[in-house]
Amino acid sequence: MTKADIVSQIAKETGIDKITVLKSVESFMEKVKESMAKGDNVYLRGFGSFVIKKRAKKTARNISKNTSIVIPEHNIPSFKPAKTFNDMIK
């Protein structure tokens, strides 16, 4: 399912025009990205949580040059579904 499919279904179910729905969906995604860029997690009850996970510093190998490189500690975005959402999928 794409963003366009989501916008079409919401517009059909609510009767709101697609342009307004598209602006709302894009605004929601932008706010989630902005919050996570600031270091804040986003919690949506009944759906899940967009959380920031910290990856530890590690040593890796560059096989082509046969050298070791250090990958610094860094943050990655992650999604953890809510229990009710997980139960629906199972």
C-alpha positions as CSV (number, residue, x, y, z in Angstrom):
1,M,0.0,0.0,0.0
2,T,1.4,3.4,-1.0
3,K,0.8,6.9,0.4
4,A,-1.5,7.5,-2.5
5,D,-3.6,4.4,-1.7
6,I,-3.9,5.5,1.9
7,V,-5.0,9.1,0.9
8,S,-7.6,7.6,-1.5
9,Q,-9.1,5.3,1.1
10,I,-9.2,8.0,3.8
11,A,-10.8,10.4,1.3
12,K,-13.4,7.8,0.3
13,E,-14.3,6.8,3.8
14,T,-14.5,10.4,5.3
15,G,-15.8,12.3,2.3
16,I,-12.9,14.8,2.6
17,D,-11.2,15.8,-0.7
18,K,-7.9,14.1,-1.5
19,I,-5.9,17.3,-1.5
20,T,-6.8,18.0,2.2
21,V,-6.2,14.4,3.2
22,L,-2.8,14.4,1.4
23,K,-1.8,17.6,3.2
24,S,-2.8,16.1,6.6
25,V,-0.9,12.8,5.9
26,E,2.2,14.6,4.8
27,S,2.0,17.0,7.8
28,F,1.7,14.0,10.1
29,M,4.8,12.4,8.6
30,E,6.7,15.6,8.7
31,K,5.9,16.1,12.4
32,V,7.0,12.6,13.3
33,K,10.3,13.1,11.4
34,E,10.9,16.5,13.1
35,S,10.2,15.1,16.6
36,M,12.6,12.2,16.0
37,A,15.3,14.4,14.6
38,K,15.1,16.4,17.9
39,G,15.5,13.2,19.8
40,D,11.9,12.7,20.9
41,N,10.0,9.5,20.6
42,V,6.4,9.5,19.2
43,Y,3.8,7.4,20.9
44,L,0.5,6.5,19.2
45,R,-1.8,4.6,21.5
46,G,-3.2,1.5,19.9
47,F,-0.9,1.8,16.9
48,G,2.7,1.8,18.1
49,S,5.7,3.9,18.9
50,F,8.3,5.5,16.7
51,V,11.5,5.3,18.9
52,I,15.1,6.2,18.5
53,K,17.5,3.3,19.2
54,K,21.2,3.8,19.9
55,R,23.6,1.6,18.1
56,A,26.8,1.0,20.0
57,K,30.3,1.7,18.6
58,K,31.7,-1.4,16.8
59,T,34.6,-2.6,14.8
60,A,33.9,-3.9,11.3
61,R,36.0,-5.3,8.5
62,N,36.5,-3.9,5.0
63,I,37.0,-7.1,3.1
64,S,38.2,-5.6,-0.1
65,K,41.0,-3.7,1.6
66,N,41.5,-6.3,4.4
67,T,41.4,-3.5,7.1
68,S,39.4,-2.9,10.2
69,I,37.2,0.2,10.5
70,V,35.4,1.7,13.5
71,I,31.8,2.4,13.1
72,P,30.9,5.1,15.7
73,E,27.9,5.1,18.0
74,H,24.8,6.4,16.2
75,N,21.0,6.6,16.4
76,I,18.5,4.9,14.2
77,P,14.7,5.3,13.9
78,S,12.6,2.3,14.8
79,F,9.0,1.4,15.0
80,K,7.5,-0.8,17.8
81,P,3.9,-1.8,17.2
82,A,1.4,-1.7,20.0
83,K,0.2,-5.0,21.5
84,T,-3.3,-4.6,20.0
85,F,-1.7,-4.0,16.6
86,N,0.6,-7.0,16.9
87,D,-2.3,-9.2,17.9
88,M,-4.2,-8.2,14.8
89,I,-1.3,-9.2,12.6
90,K,-0.9,-12.6,14.2
